[in-house]
Amino acid sequence: MPKGKSSNSSVTTSKMRTALSPEARENQLISLAVDLAEQQLRDGTASSQVITHYLKLGSTKEKIEKEILEKQKELIEAKTKNINSSSEAKELYANALAAFRRYSGAKGEDDDEY
């Protein structure tokens, strides 16, 4: 006799509010898929692809690759911050030099009209 859908899964989906953005909707669907995979693993009805997916997630190689990706993300953020602060510093130096020229009495680009 085939198992019918449990009443718990239909109750859970009916209580869920529709997402307001595409990103939130995607997160809802991911959550539902993970819940379904968990239920299939508990019931012993999970496909070999589902089992393999979660086995790979728990492997040492996967954890190292995840750590490498996190470090690369941090490095990219640091480089971006460095580039932004470098351009801000150049602008500050240029403004300071222009101010020093004005204070010393030298004509600046803006002073040609006077």
Secondary structure as UniProt FT lines:
FT   HELIX           7..15
FT   HELIX           22..43
FT   HELIX           48..57
FT   HELIX           60..104
FT   HELIX           109..113
//
